[in-house]
């Protein structure tokens, strides 16, 4: 989406109109009054077609009253529509995007907030929007690849954590299939109640433990390197370093960006730029790329470690719960039936 906006802006489309062209459906939702003027023949043709369509829709309105409601727009469509409406009204586009992005939440919401911050910084710094958004689109592609790789790496351990949760139930069903009344022993005897209570507590503890392990392995920073990209955008506008950093600080607070230790990294890059006498913007972008590569490597390492650490709750909680719920009632049933036989 960011790449499309950059292409439209580079082609000469105004920032306010670019969002309207991305909006699904008619980019002129105000009707014929909001469209550019046309020739008399085209106007008459449009008028006749509108009258015919209105007449047809009125004749079919009663027969379609029972039809299902139209599908809800996607989150991206809502954000684009909000930005397009803000552009038509002359309001702040970045704020309109941020309102919808906060309601969306998650990694996708964080990416939209990053786009809103970049739009705000570039507008205030006087930087070219097309070039800045084109570079930001490359950063977002790297972030998307990072999160996709991490999701693939976590898929196996997460599936393992969900699968082992059914082991006690499998044990109970296995005993029933063998012809032993393990359910009666488990639910209608005092030892069975004790096994069920302790086993359930262990399974709940294992579930919480697994959730925490999987959560700790996920990406800690949804947008690594974004603040460095924003600083590079602000520097592209030609302002001073202090003004660029002030704009980025204001945008980071306004759009609630995850900052981590970006300030120290920016200080080091700017100091290197001064010592070497090279433009700071390119150094900031290269450092942001390095942060994203490091985040991908760290995520893959955490996912590989998770496959091993998930064995801890399996051995401490799940297997004892399996013994208490699936195996011990079966043994008690077998022993009781053996005693009754003798």
C-alpha positions in Angstrom: 0.0 0.0 0.0 2.8 2.4 0.9 4.5 1.6 -2.5 1.2 2.4 -4.3 0.9 5.8 -2.6 4.6 6.6 -3.4 4.0 5.7 -7.1 0.9 8.0 -7.3 2.7 10.8 -5.6 5.7 10.4 -8.0 3.3 10.6 -10.9 2.1 14.0 -9.8 -1.1 13.1 -7.9 -1.7 15.3 -4.9 -1.4 13.7 -1.4 -5.1 14.2 -0.7 -6.2 12.7 -4.0 -3.8 9.7 -3.7 -5.8 8.2 -0.9 -9.0 8.7 -2.8 -7.7 6.8 -5.8 -6.7 3.9 -3.5 -10.2 3.8 -1.9 -12.1 0.8 -3.1 -15.0 1.6 -5.4 -15.7 5.1 -6.7 -13.0 7.6 -5.9 -15.6 10.3 -6.0 -18.2 9.1 -3.4 -19.9 12.5 -3.4 -21.6 11.5 -6.6 -21.8 13.4 -9.9 -21.4 16.8 -8.1 -17.9 15.8 -6.9 -16.7 14.6 -10.4 -14.9 16.8 -12.8 -17.2 18.6 -15.4 -17.8 16.6 -18.6 -19.2 17.5 -22.0 -22.9 17.9 -22.6 -23.3 14.6 -24.4 -21.5 12.7 -21.7 -23.5 14.5 -19.0 -26.8 13.5 -20.7 -25.6 9.9 -21.1 -24.7 9.7 -17.5 -28.0 11.3 -16.4 -30.0 8.7 -18.4 -28.0 5.8 -17.1 -28.4 7.0 -13.5 -32.2 7.4 -14.0 -32.4 3.9 -15.4 -30.3 2.4 -12.6 -32.4 4.2 -9.9 -35.6 2.9 -11.5 -34.3 -0.6 -11.6 -33.1 -0.5 -8.0 -36.4 0.8 -6.8 -38.3 -2.0 -8.6 -36.1 -4.7 -7.0 -35.8 -3.2 -3.5 -38.7 -5.2 -2.1 -37.6 -8.5 -3.6 -34.1 -8.1 -2.2 -35.1 -7.0 1.3 -34.4 -10.5 2.6 -30.9 -10.6 1.1 -27.8 -10.8 3.3 -26.1 -7.5 4.4 -23.1 -6.4 2.4 -19.7 -7.6 3.7 -17.8 -5.5 6.1 -14.9 -3.6 4.7 -11.4 -4.8 5.5 -9.2 -2.9 8.1 -7.1 -1.6 5.2 -10.2 -0.3 3.4 -11.4 1.5 6.5 -8.0 3.2 7.0 -7.8 4.2 3.4 -11.4 5.6 3.5 -10.6 7.6 6.6 -7.5 9.0 5.1 -9.4 9.9 1.8 -12.2 11.6 3.8 -9.6 13.6 5.8 -7.9 14.7 2.6 -11.2 15.9 1.1 -12.0 17.8 4.2 -8.5 19.2 4.5 -7.9 17.6 7.8 -4.7 15.9 9.0 -4.3 12.7 7.1 -1.8 11.2 9.5 -4.2 11.6 12.5 -7.1 10.0 10.5 -4.8 7.0 9.7 -3.7 6.8 13.4 -7.2 6.7 14.7 -8.1 3.6 12.6 -4.7 2.0 13.2 -5.1 2.2 17.0 -8.5 0.5 16.8 -6.9 -2.2 14.6 -4.0 -2.9 17.0 -1.4 -5.7 16.6 1.5 -5.8 14.2 -0.6 -4.5 11.3 -1.8 -1.5 13.4 1.8 -0.8 14.4 2.8 -0.7 10.7 -0.1 1.7 9.9 1.0 3.9 12.8 4.5 3.9 11.4 3.1 5.1 8.0 1.1 7.8 9.8 4.3 9.0 11.6 6.3 9.0 8.4 3.6 11.0 6.7 3.6 13.5 9.5 7.4 13.8 9.7 7.8 14.2 6.0 5.1 16.8 5.8 6.5 18.9 8.6 10.1 18.5 7.5 9.4 19.4 3.9 10.8 16.2 2.6 9.6 14.7 -0.7 6.7 12.4 0.1 7.1 10.2 -2.9 10.8 9.3 -2.3 10.4 8.9 1.5 7.4 6.6 1.1 9.1 4.5 -1.5 12.0 3.9 0.9 9.6 3.3 3.7 7.8 0.7 1.6 11.1 -1.2 1.3 11.4 -1.1 5.1 7.8 -2.4 5.5 8.5 -5.3 3.1 11.5 -6.3 5.2 9.3 -6.1 8.3 6.7 -8.3 6.6 9.3 -10.9 5.7 10.6 -10.8 9.3 7.2 -11.5 10.8 6.3 -14.1 8.2 9.6 -16.0 8.9 9.0 -15.8 12.6 5.5 -17.1 12.3 6.7 -20.0 10.2 9.4 -20.8 12.7 6.9 -20.7 15.6 4.3 -22.8 13.9 5.9 -26.2 14.8 6.5 -25.5 18.5 3.0 -23.9 18.9 1.4 -26.9 17.3 3.3 -29.2 19.6 2.2 -27.3 22.6 -1.5 -27.6 21.5 -1.2 -31.3 20.7 0.3 -32.4 24.0 -2.6 -30.8 25.8 -4.9 -33.7 24.6 -2.7 -36.5 25.9 -4.8 -37.0 29.2 -8.0 -37.1 27.2 -6.4 -39.7 24.8 -5.5 -41.8 27.8 -9.0 -41.8 29.1 -10.5 -42.7 25.7 -7.9 -45.4 25.2 -8.9 -47.0 28.5 -12.6 -46.9 27.6 -11.8 -48.5 24.2 -10.0 -51.4 26.0 -13.3 -52.1 27.8 -12.3 -50.7 31.2 -14.7 -48.3 32.9 -12.2 -45.6 33.6 -14.7 -42.8 33.4 -16.6 -44.2 36.3 -13.5 -44.6 38.4 -12.4 -41.1 37.5 -15.7 -39.3 38.2 -17.5 -41.5 40.8 -14.7 -42.4 43.2 -12.7 -40.3 45.7 -9.3 -41.4 44.3 -10.6 -40.6 40.8 -11.7 -37.1 42.0 -8.2 -36.5 43.5 -6.5 -37.6 40.2 -8.9 -35.4 38.2 -8.3 -32.3 40.4 -4.5 -32.6 40.4 -4.3 -33.5 36.7 -6.5 -30.6 35.7 -4.4 -28.2 37.8 -1.3 -29.5 36.1 -2.8 -29.1 32.6 -3.9 -25.5 33.4 -0.4 -24.8 34.6 1.1 -26.3 31.5 -1.2 -24.3 29.3 -0.2 -21.0 30.9 3.4 -22.0 30.8 3.3 -22.8 27.1 1.5 -19.6 26.3 4.2 -17.6 28.1 7.0 -19.4 26.4 5.4 -18.9 22.9 4.7 -15.2 23.7 8.3 -14.6 24.8 9.5 -16.1 21.5 7.5 -13.7 19.4 8.9 -10.4 18.1 9.5 -7.9 20.9 9.7 -4.9 18.6 6.9 -4.8 15.9 8.8 -2.2 13.9 12.6 -2.4 14.4 14.5 0.4 12.9 11.5 2.6 12.2 12.7 5.5 14.3 15.9 5.6 12.3 13.9 5.6 9.1 11.9 8.5 10.4 15.0 10.4 11.4 16.4 9.8 7.8 13.1 11.2 6.4 13.4 14.3 8.6 17.0 14.8 7.5 16.0 14.6 3.9 14.0 17.8 4.3 17.2 19.8 4.7 16.6 20.9 8.3 19.0 20.7 11.2 19.7 17.6 13.2 18.0 19.1 16.3 14.9 19.9 14.3 14.8 16.5 12.7 15.1 14.7 16.1 12.5 17.0 17.6 10.1 16.1 14.8 10.7 12.4 15.2 10.3 12.6 19.0 7.0 14.4 18.6 5.8 11.9 16.1 6.9 8.9 18.2 5.0 10.2 21.2 2.0 11.2 19.2 1.6 7.9 17.4 2.8 5.7 20.3 5.7 4.1 18.5 7.9 1.4 20.1 11.2 3.1 20.6 13.4 0.6 22.5 17.0 2.0 22.5 16.8 3.8 19.2 18.0 7.1 20.7 21.4 5.7 21.5 21.7 4.1 18.1 20.8 7.4 16.4 23.4 9.2 18.5 26.1 6.8 17.4 25.1 7.1 13.7 25.0 10.9 13.8 28.4 11.1 15.5 29.8 8.8 12.8 28.3 11.1 10.2 29.9 14.1 11.7 33.3 12.5 12.0 33.3 11.0 8.5 31.6 14.0 6.8 29.0 11.8 5.0 25.2 12.3 4.8 23.5 11.0 7.9 20.3 9.9 6.0 22.0 7.0 4.2 23.8 5.9 7.4 20.5 5.9 9.3 18.8 3.8 6.6 21.6 1.3 6.5 21.6 1.0 10.3 17.8 0.5 10.2 18.3 -2.4 7.7 20.9 -3.9 10.0 18.5 -3.7 13.0 15.8 -5.5 11.0 18.3 -8.2 9.9 19.3 -8.6 13.5 15.7 -8.8 14.6 15.1 -11.6 12.1 18.1 -13.6 13.3 17.1 -13.1 16.9 13.6 -14.3 16.2 14.8 -17.4 14.4 17.1 -18.2 17.4 14.2 -17.7 19.8 12.0 -20.0 17.7 14.7 -22.7 17.7 15.1 -22.4 21.4 11.4 -22.6 22.0 11.3 -26.1 20.4 13.5 -27.3 23.3 12.1 -25.2 26.2 8.6 -26.5 25.4 9.8 -29.9 26.6 10.0 -28.5 30.2 6.3 -28.1 30.8 5.7 -31.3 28.9 7.8 -33.2 31.4 6.9 -31.3 34.5 3.1 -30.9 34.0 1.7 -32.7 31.0 3.2 -36.2 31.5 2.2 -36.3 35.2 -1.3 -35.1 34.3 -1.4 -37.9 31.7 -0.4 -40.4 34.3 -3.0 -39.1 36.8 -5.9 -38.8 34.4 -5.2 -41.4 31.8 -3.1 -44.1 33.4 -3.8 -44.2 37.1 -7.6 -44.5 36.8 -7.0 -47.4 34.3 -4.8 -49.2 36.8 -7.3 -48.7 39.6 -10.1 -50.1 37.4 -8.0 -53.1 36.5 -7.0 -53.8 40.1 -10.6 -53.4 41.4 -11.9 -55.8 38.7 -9.1 -58.3 39.5 -10.0 -58.2 43.2 -13.7 -58.7 42.5 -12.8 -61.7 40.3 -10.8 -63.4 43.1 
